[in-house]
Amino acid sequence: MDTEELHLPKSRLANERLHAAIPGGAHTYAKGDDQYPENLAPVISHGHGAHVWDVDGNRYIEYGSGLRSVSLGHAHPRVIEAVRRELDRGSNFVRPSLVEAEAAEHFLATVPTAEMVKFAKNGSDATTAAVRLARAATGRPRVAICGDHPFFSVDDWFIGTTPMSAGIPAATTDLTVSFPYGDLAATEELLTRFRDEIACLILEPATTHTEPPSGYLAGLRELADRHGCVLVFDEMITGFRWSEAGAQGLYGVTPDLSTFGKALGNGFAVSALAGRRELMERGGLRHSGDRVFLLSTTHGAETHSLAAAMAVQSTYAEEGITSQLHTLGARLATGVREAAAGMGVGDHVVVRGRASNLVFATLDENGRPSQPYRTLFLRRLLAGGVLAPSFVVSSALSDADIDHTVDVVAQACAVYRKALDAGDPTPWLGGRPVKPVFRRLA
């Protein structure tokens, strides 16, 4: 399919409806139509496995499914069956259901480094609960975030540090400091500078473009212990994609608290805060100290979402899903790199990350990240039936899907080469460039 043949009239009308009723036209900024080439933001009708269909009837191979949440593919039969079993039994009650105990026990068996767990609906609630718990346990006000990781929460303690800080008092933001990934010396300097002020170190344990430096996570564990702060691993992305027990299970370093979400429900809304019993119990009833308002969500114990989580964990363990993700991702990465090199743009279309969590960079003639070149690349992918804000795979992908993706990437790279030779990608953009998610002005 040529780019000029891709018309999305129904999607364009649907996007107008979305913007008229919903600020930003989507419920997650990363799903906004500003992230796609102009007039080429498909609105999805339905999905099955690794494919989605837009309201205009076009089919796409989909990557990054549900912002990495649908790692088994859409409408996975084991997950859907588990959900259906609960639907006729009611979803929410005035007292806990037995499903809550079963789901918690299942989770703790899957992530044995944790001793207690509490479920919620989104990642932000879980990370904010971890921060609040760390502050309560230490009596300290400051939070140290890893400055190399793009997102931790929609709440003030994090969003105030981004370009989209409107509405957040500076006094709140001043309590958040940052440290660089992989640099123990810089982190120790920060902890020393704010001695006895930092409640926790919070980071994604392993989502940068390379593996954690040797001894890094263990070194953070030692620093947190020595300086009396809480070590929090945000495993929203690494959970399941690195191992069933997350990065902590793969690398053998146990945080005090960790947060899970995304892949946990295969698209159903469920997240988790897990950790050491001594800390977690501060949010419970069986102690004599000050109570911590840990997590209290009306829908956190929704029965069919917890059933989905248990089905996901069982499927990962019994079918070796993490290994499948790595195999599929490795095949895709090799194919994309060979296609880019073959078209003479191997230094400009760059695949990065762990095989189960691939992203791509689009670099200009000077090797700098370029939104216009990203726009050109995305336009060609969409024209070829590939919806890929990233190259994050799901286990529903087939070898044929990946082979087709690589063919489309090769076609995109041929156009990319033309734009580089011309020194200007503008003729191939079809409108304004795609925009970064975090920016001060709309």
N, C-alpha and C positions, 0 to 999 in steps of 0.2 A: 504494500500500500504506500503510495507516495504521500508526502506531507500535504500536498495541495488537495488530496482527495479526502483528508480527514476533516469532516465537518461535524460539529456537535450542536446542532440547533436546539435539541431538547435539553441538553446539558446546560446550554447558555441560559435558557429560560428558567431551568431549575435553579441555577446559581443566583439568578435575580430573586427568585422566591426565597431562597435561603438568606440572602443578604437583607431582604426586606423584613424578615422576622427574627433573624439571629445575628447579633453583633459579630462581624467577621465572616459570616456565612458558613461557619463550621463550629463544632464544639471543641476543637483542638486547633491551635494556631498552625501547627505543622501540617494540618489538612487543608489550610486555606487555599483559595484559588490564586492568591498571590505567589504561591510556591510553584505554580505551573505556568507554562507559556500562555500568552494572552489568547483567550477564547479556546484554550485546549485543556480545560480542567474538567475531566469527565465526572459526572455525578453517577454514583453506582446504583444499579438496580438490584443486583444479587451476586453472590459468589458461591463457588463450589470447588473444593480442593485448592489448587494454585491459580485458579482462573476467576476473574470477575467480569461482569457485563455491565456496560453503562446504559443509561436510559435511552440512548440512541441505538442500542442493539449491538454495539461493538464489543468484541471479546478481547481481553488482555491477559497476558501472563503477569501475575502480580508479585511484586517484591516488597519487603517491609510491611507485610500484611498487618493492617490494624496497628501501625506504629510498633511493630515487632510482637504484637500480642497473639496473633493467630499462627503460631509456629507449627501446628499440625495440619494446617489448611482449613478452609471454610467448611462448616457443617460436617465436622469429623464425626463419623458414625458412633464411635464409642462415647464421645462427649455428649452428642445429641441424645443418645439412648439414656445415659445417666441423668440428664436434665429432664427428659420426658417422664422418667420414673417418679420424679418429685413433683412435677407440675400439678397433678391431680390431688396431691396430698396437702396442698397449701404451701405458701412461700414464706410467711412471716407470722410470728405468734407473740403473745404477750409474755411468754417465758421461753427460755432456750429449748431447742429441739435436740434430740440425740444426734442428729446429723452434725451439730457443732462439735461435739466431743469426737465423733468419728473423723471429721475433717482435720481437727487439730492433731489427733493421734497419728493420722496418716501423714500429715505434713512433718511432724517431728520425727517420724520414722524415715522420711525422705531426706530431711535436713538434720541429721543427728547431732550436729554441733550446737543446735538450739535446744533449750529446755522448756520454753513456753512460747506460745504464739497467740496472737489476736488478729482477727480478720477485719478488713474494711473493704471499701469499694474502689479506692484509687491510690496511686502511689504517693501523692502529696500528703494525704492524711497520715500515711504510715511514716514517712520521713519526718514530718512535723511532730508526730507523737514521739519519735525517737529523740529528737532535739529537746522537746519538753521534758522527757524522762531524764535525759542526761543532765539538763540544767537542775532539775529537782534533786537528783542523786548527788551532784557535786556541789550545789549551791553556787555555781559560777554562771556568769551572764553571757559569755562570748561563745560563738560557734565558729569553728574553723572548717571551711569547705575547700574541696580541691578545686582550684581555679581553672584547671584544664578540662573539667567536665561540664557539659553545657546546661544540665538541668537537674534540679533536685526537688523543687516544690513550687506550687503556685502561691505559697504563703509568703508573708512579708519578709521573713528572715532570709529568704533566697532571692525573690523577685526584685527586692530593693537593690540587689547588686548587679542587675542587668540593665540594658538601655531602656527597658520598659518599666521604669521605676515610678511612674506617675502615681500619686496617691499614697505613697509610702513615706512615713516620716523619716528624716535622716537619723533621728535618734535610734530607730530600729535598725537601720542598715549599718550604723556604726558598730553594732555589736557583732557583725559578721566579718570575719577576716578570712584570708585565703592562703593556701599553700600550694606549691607546684607538685605535680605528680612525679614520682620517682626520685625526689630529692630529699633524702632524710636530713641532711645538714640544714637545709632551708626550713624544714618543718621544725627541727629542734630549735632553731633560732627564733621562730615565731612563738613556740611554746615558752621559751625563756623570756622573750620580750614581754609577753602577756602572762607572766608567771602567776599561777593560781587563779587565772581569769577564764581560761578556755574550758568549757564544759565537755566538748567532744570534737573529734576529728571525723568528718563525714566525707566519704568518697565512693566512687564506683571502683571496685577493686581491680578491674582489668579490662576496661573498654577503650583504652587508648589504642593506637595503631600497632603497637608491639606488645609482646608479653611483658608482665611486670619485671623490672630489673631483679636480678638474683638477690634474694634476701630482703627485698623492699617491703613486702607485706609483713614479714616477721619483724623487720626493723620498726615499722609503724606500731606493731603490737607492743614492742618493748618501750617505745617512746611514750605511748599512751599510758602504760603501766607506771613508768617512772615519773611522769608528770601528773598522774592522778586524773586523767580524763578518759572519757568513754570513746571506744573505737566503734564506729558505725560503718558497716558496708551497705551501700545502696546496690542491691542485687536485682533491681528491676529488669535490667538487660541481661546480666550474667546468669541470673537464676535460670536453670534448665539449659540455656544455650552453652554454658561452659561445662556444666555437669548437672545431674538432677539435684545435687546439693549446692549448686552455685559455684562461684569462684572459691569460696571458703572450703568447699569440699574438694575441689581440684588441687588447690595450692596448699592445703593443710594448715591454714592460719584461721583461728577462730576469733571473730569480732565479739564485742560485748552485745551488740544489737545488729540486726540486719533487716532489710526490707525487701520484699518480693512483690511482684505484680506481673503485668504484661502476660508472659507465656503461661502463668499460673492457671488462667481460666480459659485459654484458647478463644478469647474474644468475649467471654462472659466477665462481668465486673466483679473482680475479687483481688484484693491485695492482702499483704500480711506484714505484721511487725513481729519479729521473733528475737529471742535472745536468752541471756542468763536469767535463771529463776530469781535470783536476788534482786535484779533490776526490775524485771517484769512484774513481780509481785507488788512493787510499789504502786502499781495501778490497780491492785486488787483489794480484797477485803480482809485477808488473813494476815494482818500485821498491825502493830500498834502505833506506827508512825503517821506522819502527815500523808494524806491521800493525794495521789497524782491523777489528774483527769487524763487518762491515757488515751483510750479510743472508746467512743461511745456513739455508735452509728446505728440508726434505725434499720438500715438495710444491710449492715455488715454480715448478718447471719442468714441472709436470703438462702433458702435451702437448695434451690436448683443451681446457684452459683457455686456453693460449696461442693455439691455433687460433681459439677464440672471440674473443679480443681482436683478432686480425688481421681476422676477419670483421666485427667491429663497426667498426673503423677504416675498412675499405673501404666498408662500407655508409654510414657517415656522409659520407665524401668523395664517393661516387658518387651518392648519392640526396639530398644536401643536407639531412640530418636536422636539423642545428642550426636551419636556417631553418624547417623544418616545426615544430619544437618552439616556436619563437617565434611563428609564425602561430597555432598551436593555443592556446597560452597567452594570446595577446592576445585571441583570440575569447572564451575562457573568462573572463578578467579583466573584459572589457567587460560580458559577460552577467551575471556575479555582481554587479558594481557597480550595474548598472541594476536588477537584481532587488531588491537590498538597499535602494536609494534608493526604488524604487517601493513598498516595504512600510514605508518610514519608518524604516529602521534603517541607512541608509548611513553613519552615524557610529559604528556599533557592530559591524557585520560588515565588516571592512576587508581588502581584498586587497592584498598587498605583494610586492615583489620583482621580479626580472627575469621577463619573460614565460615563459621556459623553466624557471623555478624559483620558482613562486608559492607563497606561504604565506598563511594567513588569520589574522587576530586577531579574537577575540570580546571585546568591551568591554562593561562594565556601564553603568548609567545615569550614572555619573560619568566614563566614558571610561577606566576602568582595566581591564587584562586580567583576565578572569574565567574560572576553571575551571568554575563552575556553568553559565555561559552557553555555554561550549564544549560541555559535556555535552548541553545542550538541543539545540544545533545539530547535533552528531554523531548524536544519536538520530534526528532528523528525516531527516538524510541517509541513514542506514542503512535507515530505513523505506522510503525511496524508491529503494533499490538503488544507493546511491552510497557507496563505501568511500573516505573522504578524510580521512586525518590531516593532509594538506596538499592544495594544488591543483597539485602538480607533475605535469606532463603527460608522457605517452609519445607517440611518433610513431604508435602504433597506434590512438589515439583517432580517431573519426570526428566530422564535424560534428554528426551525429545524437546521438552520445554527449554532446557538449558541450551541445547544446540540451536534452537530457533533464536533464543535471546542473543547468543554469540553472533549469529548471522546478522541480526538487526544492529547489534553494536558495531559490527564491521562496516555496515552501510552508514551508520552515524559517524564513524571515524573518518570515512572517506570525505564527508561533507566538512567535518572538523578540519581536515587537512587543507581543504580549499580555503576555508576561512583564515587559517593561519597563514597561508601563502598570500592571501589578499591583505593580511594585516588588520582585518576588520570583520568581526562576525555579524555586524548589523544587518546585512542583506538576508541573512538566514534566520533572523529572530522572529519575524512575523508580528512584531509589536514590542511592548516594554519587556525588559528582562525580568526573570523571576527575582524575588526579593528574599533577603535573609529573614528568618523568623523574628529574631530579636533586633529591633531597631526603634529609635526614639519616636519617629514620625510615621504615621500611617501611609 
